[in-house]
């Protein structure tokens, strides 16, 4: 018999297995342990380091619109496999999987709501559906919403969260960039305000089209906002980008966005912007797309209406303007 052989039967210890998720998460940013209830109570932001986790599209709508005021539009539009695209899976199979997991038929909600009782056209992208990718349905729904806002003279708010154009739709996806941008040009001509909110991540063809055309461009803290991601750029040029080069703070410093707003303040601030644009026609004319592009020139920033400067939290010595001159 071996030295370590047991003469007596093994001791049995009664244990109970945990059922499912314990509720604890390690923060992606600071690695601190946080409980899911604590995270949800803090608007899906880490209570330790303030890292902004993604919100589902339905939660985003609840966080922005007045209670029970959102009515979805253009739900009759459904994605189709016009190109019969196949990679490791067929496009219909990928769509079916995304639709089953997200309980949505595509990556965007569009509709009307009220913000501070002001009728508003609202579009919210859902990253959980194929990475928030922009296909023909997203482009068509958004274009129809822009036309609806134009017809009813409603301010437009679009929340972007996307990996870019949907490769399974090829050129049909890419043409949505031009279509949505052309529709927004008509909205601009009519002096109807468009507020663009960029969340983590906003990239690719979405960044290169409608997401960057807002009269006011808002970003959440720490959001990745880019055309090509940092790894792609580093592989192309053979050099590492400066730390934080594609984050919202860097873009604000260089005049690419107008302001950064914490999620807990987003509802109040966006409603104030909507109210400002809806209530003062002269100020709306003063801050058209062309004048707001302008945070690149100090004199243009100085000419903005005082109330708008206050909403954007622009100091007298505006750092992003100075960095861009």
N, C-alpha and C positions, 0 to 999 in steps of 0.2 A: 504494500500500500504506500502511496506517495506521502511525502512529508506533510503536504498541505491538503491531503484528502479529508473530507468531512465525515465524521462518524455519525453526527446527528443531522437530522433534516434541517434544511435552510430555514431561517426565520422569515416569516412572511409579514410584510408591513402593509397595512391597509392604506391605500392612497386614493385620492379622488382626482380625476383629470379635470383640468379647467375646460370649460366649454367656450370655444371660440376666442375672440379678441378680448384681451384683458383691459383695454382702455388706455394703456400707456404707450406713448410714442417718444422717439428720440428726435429732437428738432434737427431738421436738415441743415440749418445754419449754425447754431451754437452747440448742438449735440446734447443739450440739457433734456432731461426727462420731463415730459408734460402730459397731463391727462387730457383725453379727448374732450371731456366736458369743459375743462378750463379753456381749451382751444376754441371751442364753439362759442363760449360765453364772451370771448375776446375777438369776435368777428373773424375767426379763423386766422388770427395773428398770434405768433408765439408770445406768451406773456413775459418771457425772459429777455429775448433779443429783438422782439417786434418784427420778426420775419413774416412777410405776408404770404400765407399759403393760398392756393387757388380756391376760388369760390365756384360752386356750380352755377350755371346760368339762372336757374330758378331762384337760388339764394341771392344772386346779384340783383335780380329784378326786385325781390322783396326789400333789399337793402337800399334801393334807389327810389322806387315808385311809392306813391301814397298807397295805403293799405287797400288791397282788393281792387285797385284801379286799372290793372294791366289787362288789356284785351288783345289776344294774339291774332295776327292777320296773315293771310296768304299761306295757310297751312295746306292748301290743295296742291302745292308744288312739291314734287317728290323726286329724289335723285334717280337717274337711269344710267344704264351701262351702254352709252351710245357707241363707245369705241371698242367694246368687248375686251376690255383690258384684263390681262392676266399677268401676275408676277408669281410669287410663291403660292398665292391664292388668287382666285378670281375676284374682281371688284364686287359683284353681287354678294359673295361670301363675306367679304370684309364689311360691306354695308350691313348685312344681316347681323353680324357679330356686334358691330357698333350700336345698331339700333336696339338689340336685345340688352346690352349692358347699360346703355344710357337712357333707355325708354324714350328716345327721340328719333325723328326721321332724318334730321340733318343737324349741322353744327351751329345753327343760329335761331334765336327767337326774334321775331319782329312784331311790333304792335304799337298800340297807343296806351298811354297812362296819364296820370296827372302827377305833377311835382309841385308841392305847395299849392295844389288846386289849379295849376296851370296845365292845360292840355299839351301833351308832349309826345312826339314820336320817339320810340325807344327800340334799339336793336342791341342784343347781347349775344356774344359768341360763346360757345360751350367747348372748352378744350378737351373735355372727356370724350367727345365724338370725333374720332380720327384726328386728334390733335388740333381741333378747331380749324381744320383745313378748309380753304375756300374753293368750293366747287360751283357748278352752274346754278344750283338751287340757292346757295348762299348769296351769290351775286344778283340773281333775279329777285329774291325776296328783299334784299337791301335796296335795290334800285326801285322796286315798287313802293317801298316805304318812303324813300326820298321823294318820289313823285307824289305820294299821299301827303307828305309834309308840305310840299310845294303847293298843292291844291288847297289844303286847309290852313295854310300859313301857320304851321306848327313848328316850334323849335325842334331840332333833331339831336338826339343823344345816342352815340354808338360806343359800346364797350367792346374792345378788341382783346382777344386772347387766342393766338393762332400760331401754328408752325409754318403758315404760308399757303401757297397754292396746292391744290390736291393733285398729285402726280397722276393718279388713275384717270383723270379727265383731261390731261395734257392741255392742248391749246384752248379747249372749252373752258378750262379753269383760268388760264392766263388772260383770256379776253374779258373776264369779270373785272380785272383791274381797270381797263379802259372804260367799261360800261358804267361802273359805279362812279368813277372820277368825272365822267361826262355829266352824269345826273347831278352830282354835287356842284358842278360849275353852274348849272341852271339855278340851283338853290342859292348859290352865292350871288348871282345876278339879281335875284329877287330880294336880296338882303334878309334872308331867313337864316338865323344862326344855327351853326352846327358845332356841337361840343363833342370832341373825341377823347375817350378815356382809354389809356393804354395800360394793360395789366401784364403780369408775367406769365408766359412770354408773348411778345408781339413781334413777329418776324416775317421775312420773306415778302411775298406779293401783297400781303395785307399792309405791312409797313410802307411798301413802295406805292401804295395807292390811297384808298380812302382814309386809313388810320392817320395819315400825316397831313390831311387836308382840312382839319378842323379850324374854325375861327378861334376856338380855345382848345389847346391840346394839353390834357391833364395826364399825369402818370402816377401810379402807385409807387411808394418807396421801394427801391431795390429791384424794380422790374427790368428784365432783359428786353431791350428794344433794339432791333437790328434788322438788316436785310439777310446777310449770311451770318451764321453763328461764329463764335470765336475759334472753334476748332477748325472750321472750314477755312477761315481767313489765315490762320497760322499755317495750315498745310499749303496754302497757295503762295504766301509771301515768304514763308520760312522764318518768320519772327513772331514772338509772342506780343500780344496787344498789351498796352498799359493796364494795370489793375483797374477793374471797374469801367473799362472803356465803353462798354455797351449798356451800362446800367442807367437808370433814369436820372440819377444825380449828375452823371457826366454829361448827359444830353441837356439837362437844364443849364449847366454851367456854360455850355457851348451854344445856347440859343436854339436848340432843336425842339424843345417843348416849352410850354408857358409856365407850368407850375407842377409841383408834386404835392399831392394831398393824401393824407393818411386815410385808410379805409373807414375809420370811425367817424371821420369828418366829411366823407365823400357825399353822403346824402344831403347834408346841410349846404355844402359849398356848391354842388351841382344845381340844387334847387335855387340858390341865390343867383347863380349865373343865368339860369333860365328866366327867373323873375326880372333880373336886370335887363336882359335883352328884350323881354316881352313888354317891359313897361316904359321904355324910353327910346323912341324912334330915332332921335337925333344921335344918341350915344351908339345905337346899333350901326348907323351910317359911319360914325367916326371909327368904329373898330371892325370894319370889314376885313375880309381875309387878307387883303394887301397890307393894311396897316398893322395887322397883328403878326404877320410874318416877321415883322420887324424888330422884334426884340433884338435884332442885330445892330440897331443904331440907337444910341442913347437919346437923341433928339426925338425919335419916333416914340420911344417908351415914355418920355416926358409928356408927349402930347396926348397920351391915353387919358380918358376920363378918370377923375379921382376915385369914383366908386369902383371902377374896374381895377385900378391899381390896388385898391384895398382888398378886393376879392382875390386877386392874384398874389397878394402879399409881396408886391414889388417894392423894395426899398428905394430911397432916392438915389443911392449909388448902386444901381442894379447890377449885380455881379455877372449875370449871364450876358447882359448887353455889353459890358466892358470886355468880357472874354471873347466876344464875337467881332469886335471892331478892329 
